[in-house]
Amino acid sequence: MPITIHPTAIVSPKAEIGENCSIGPYSIIYDHVTLGANTVIQAFCEIGYMRDDLEDARLTIGANSLVRSHSVFYQGSTFGEHLQTGHHVIVREQSQIGRYVAIGTLCDIQGQCQLGDCVHLHSKVFVAQLSYIGPFVWIFPSCVLTNDPHPPSYGVKGVHIENYAIVASMSTILPGVRVGAEAVIGAMSLVNRNVPPRQLAFGVPARVWGDIEQRMDAEGKAVYPWFPNLKKRYPAEAMAVWESYLQAREGQRSDAQQ
């Protein structure tokens, strides 16, 4: 299929553009860029924004991705297939982003970050340098992941959020904090210490309030684990990974009870 490039777009002849890609008005595709097939870059984007200190570092965006208008991706990062962004997204250099990742409007991901498959960032999330976000993590609007224990300094420590965790709106995670797998951080929390796996934590500062499976809705049904609510949001292959994880976890729980 042909590549569609708007007449106002600037595309480097050194860039590698896959078949059936579309590049919108006034966007710039720099030298060291690879776009997978069927990728759409909307208007006013800068893809592969160049830094002198990175020389030939390549920016790669996987197939079937959608980058919405006014987004800026620095060179040296890698994005898996089926990326989707909102508008005005910034992703700095040398970040590694998995497949089926959604990055909401006005998110800012700093350099040398790692996001696993199926991560979902809502709007206005700030992810500081050296952060790690595991697969299937959801982070809701206006959250901040910090990295400087004594600002301003150079001794940065990235936040580590493990698989399947949830961070609710307007929460702040302080430098070096680890949020365990399947943990839930309540809205407007200040997390200044590690949160164990599968625990609910909230408050300023946040404290642990118990196992997530103790949380019930108004009808008395368990709220967590929450993945059944989102089966329509992920492809079958992603849900198979999730279900395998849950089966393995249940197997380990049964062995521990015996």
C-alpha distance (Angstrom), angle and dihedral (degrees) to the residues before:
residue distance angle dihedral
M1 . . .
P2 3.82 . .
I3 3.80 124.9 .
T4 3.81 114.3 -117.8
I5 3.80 115.9 -146.3
H6 3.80 120.6 174.6
P7 3.83 112.6 -126.4
T8 3.81 91.2 -118.0
A9 3.80 94.7 52.6
I10 3.81 120.9 100.4
V11 3.79 114.3 -141.4
S12 3.79 121.3 179.4
P13 3.80 114.3 -127.9
K14 3.81 86.1 -134.3
A15 3.81 92.5 61.9
E16 3.81 119.3 100.2
I17 3.79 110.2 -133.1
G18 3.80 119.0 -172.3
E19 3.76 124.6 -137.4
N20 3.78 120.0 -76.2
C21 3.81 93.5 16.3
S22 3.80 120.3 149.4
I23 3.82 124.8 -151.0
G24 3.78 116.9 -168.0
P25 3.81 135.3 -142.4
Y26 3.81 119.0 -54.2
S27 3.80 94.4 -3.0
I28 3.80 120.7 142.2
I29 3.80 123.9 -143.9
Y30 3.81 109.5 -168.0
D31 3.80 130.5 -148.8
H32 3.78 104.7 -88.6
V33 3.80 99.4 49.1
T34 3.80 132.1 122.4
L35 3.81 118.7 -169.3
G36 3.79 117.9 -167.8
A37 3.79 121.2 -133.5
N38 3.81 119.8 -72.2
T39 3.79 93.6 17.5
V40 3.80 119.5 149.8
I41 3.79 121.9 -151.7
Q42 3.79 109.5 -172.4
A43 3.82 128.5 -152.5
F44 3.82 127.6 -49.3
C45 3.81 96.3 10.0
E46 3.81 127.1 145.1
I47 3.79 111.1 -151.1
G48 3.79 118.1 -171.8
Y49 3.81 95.7 11.3
M50 3.76 102.3 -161.9
R51 3.80 129.9 -122.6
D52 3.79 121.8 -169.9
D53 3.81 93.5 -136.4
L54 3.82 93.3 56.7
E55 3.81 95.5 56.6
D56 3.82 107.1 179.6
A57 3.82 98.4 0.5
R58 3.79 107.5 146.0
L59 3.79 130.1 -134.3
T60 3.81 113.0 -147.1
I61 3.81 126.0 -171.6
G62 3.79 116.4 -171.7
A63 3.77 126.2 -126.6
N64 3.81 124.8 -75.2
S65 3.79 94.4 25.1
L66 3.80 130.4 148.1
V67 3.81 121.8 -152.7
R68 3.78 111.0 -175.1
S69 3.78 126.4 -144.0
H70 3.82 126.9 -60.2
S71 3.81 94.3 16.1
V72 3.82 122.5 144.3
F73 3.81 123.7 -156.5
Y74 3.82 118.5 -175.7
Q75 3.78 121.1 -140.4
G76 3.79 121.3 -95.4
S77 3.83 98.8 48.2
T78 3.80 130.4 113.2
F79 3.82 126.1 -145.6
G80 3.80 123.8 -170.3
E81 3.78 126.2 -134.2
H82 3.81 122.8 -65.9
L83 3.78 96.6 27.4
Q84 3.80 114.5 169.5
T85 3.78 126.2 -171.4
G86 3.76 136.5 -178.1
H87 3.80 121.9 -134.8
H88 3.82 126.7 -63.1
V89 3.81 95.0 17.6
I90 3.82 120.0 163.6
V91 3.81 123.1 -160.4
R92 3.79 115.4 178.9
E93 3.80 129.7 -148.5
Q94 3.81 129.5 -57.6
S95 3.78 97.6 12.5
Q96 3.80 121.8 146.7
I97 3.81 114.9 -144.3
G98 3.81 123.3 -176.3
R99 3.80 133.0 -141.9
Y100 3.82 126.3 -66.8
V101 3.80 91.7 16.7
A102 3.82 119.9 159.7
I103 3.81 118.9 -157.0
G104 3.79 114.1 -171.9
T105 3.79 131.0 -138.2
L106 3.82 116.1 -66.1
C107 3.80 94.8 9.9
D108 3.81 116.5 151.9
I109 3.81 117.8 -156.4
Q110 3.78 112.2 -174.5
G111 3.81 126.4 -148.2
Q112 3.79 127.7 -64.8
C113 3.79 95.2 19.5
Q114 3.77 126.5 145.7
L115 3.82 124.9 -147.2
G116 3.79 120.7 -179.0
D117 3.78 128.8 -141.6
C118 3.80 118.6 -61.1
V119 3.80 96.4 12.4
H120 3.80 112.4 159.3
L121 3.80 120.2 -156.6
H122 3.78 116.4 -175.4
S123 3.80 121.5 -150.4
K124 3.82 125.1 -52.4
V125 3.80 97.2 13.9
F126 3.82 114.9 156.0
V127 3.81 115.7 -154.4
A128 3.81 113.0 -170.3
Q129 3.79 124.5 -143.2
L130 3.83 117.0 -73.5
S131 3.81 93.8 20.8
Y132 3.80 119.6 149.7
I133 3.82 120.6 -153.6
G134 3.79 116.0 -177.6
P135 3.81 128.4 -141.2
F136 3.82 119.1 -66.0
V137 3.80 94.3 11.9
W138 3.81 115.3 150.3
I139 3.80 119.6 -154.9
F140 3.79 116.4 -174.1
P141 3.84 129.8 -145.3
S142 3.80 124.9 -50.7
C143 3.79 97.2 5.9
V144 3.81 120.4 150.9
L145 3.80 126.9 -150.1
T146 3.81 107.7 -165.4
N147 3.82 132.3 -164.9
D148 3.82 110.8 -177.5
P149 3.85 114.7 89.2
H150 3.82 93.3 -173.7
P151 3.81 107.9 25.8
P152 2.90 125.7 -121.1
S153 3.81 97.0 31.0
Y154 3.80 142.2 109.9
G155 3.80 98.4 -122.4
V156 3.79 97.3 95.6
K157 3.80 124.0 176.7
G158 3.78 118.1 -168.2
V159 3.80 125.3 -136.7
H160 3.82 116.7 -111.9
I161 3.82 117.8 -149.9
E162 3.79 114.1 -177.9
N163 3.81 129.9 -143.4
Y164 3.82 121.3 -57.3
A165 3.80 95.3 4.1
I166 3.81 122.7 143.8
V167 3.80 126.9 -144.1
A168 3.81 111.6 -168.4
S169 3.80 126.5 -144.5
M170 3.81 124.5 -55.9
S171 3.80 95.3 4.3
T172 3.80 123.6 145.1
I173 3.80 123.5 -148.2
L174 3.81 113.6 -159.0
P175 3.83 124.7 -136.5
G176 3.78 118.5 -66.8
V177 3.81 95.1 5.2
R178 3.81 117.6 145.3
V179 3.81 119.6 -148.3
G180 3.79 109.7 -160.7
A181 3.79 128.3 -127.9
E182 3.83 114.4 -71.9
A183 3.81 91.6 2.8
V184 3.80 117.9 145.6
I185 3.80 123.2 -143.0
G186 3.82 112.7 -158.8
A187 3.79 122.5 -131.7
M188 3.81 121.0 -75.8
S189 3.80 93.4 11.5
L190 3.80 127.6 152.7
V191 3.79 106.2 -145.0
N192 3.80 110.0 -161.2
R193 3.81 100.3 157.9
N194 3.79 138.3 39.8
V195 3.80 118.5 -73.9
P196 3.83 115.6 -146.6
P197 3.80 120.5 -126.6
R198 3.80 118.3 -77.9
Q199 3.79 94.7 9.0
L200 3.80 129.9 129.1
A201 3.81 113.8 -130.1
F202 3.79 130.1 176.7
G203 3.79 142.7 146.6
V204 3.81 140.0 70.9
P205 2.93 100.2 -50.7
A206 3.79 94.7 15.4
R207 3.78 119.6 -118.8
V208 3.79 130.1 -172.3
W209 3.82 114.3 -101.5
G210 3.80 101.2 -177.2
D211 3.78 145.1 -78.2
I212 3.80 116.1 -28.6
E213 3.80 91.5 -127.0
Q214 3.80 89.1 67.5
R215 3.81 90.3 67.4
M216 3.81 113.3 101.4
D217 3.78 132.0 -174.9
A218 3.81 125.6 -130.4
E219 3.81 90.2 -81.4
G220 3.80 93.1 52.8
K221 3.80 94.9 -107.1
A222 3.81 122.3 137.5
V223 3.80 111.5 -100.0
Y224 3.81 96.4 -158.9
P225 2.96 144.4 97.2
W226 3.76 84.7 46.4
F227 3.80 104.0 -168.6
P228 3.86 96.7 102.7
N229 3.81 88.2 66.9
L230 3.79 91.4 62.8
K231 3.78 105.8 43.2
K232 3.79 89.6 117.9
R233 3.82 91.7 55.0
Y234 3.81 96.5 61.5
P235 3.81 134.1 51.6
A236 3.79 119.9 -109.2
E237 3.81 93.4 -102.4
A238 3.80 91.5 56.3
M239 3.79 93.0 47.3
A240 3.81 89.6 50.2
V241 3.81 88.9 58.8
W242 3.79 90.3 50.3
E243 3.79 94.0 47.9
S244 3.81 91.2 48.7
Y245 3.79 88.9 53.3
L246 3.81 92.2 51.2
Q247 3.80 92.1 47.8
A248 3.80 90.8 51.0
R249 3.79 90.7 48.4
E250 3.81 92.0 50.7
G251 3.79 89.4 49.0
Q252 3.79 91.0 53.7
R253 3.80 90.6 48.0
S254 3.83 91.5 51.9
D255 3.80 91.5 49.2
A256 3.79 90.6 50.7
Q257 3.81 91.8 52.1
Q258 3.80 93.5 52.1
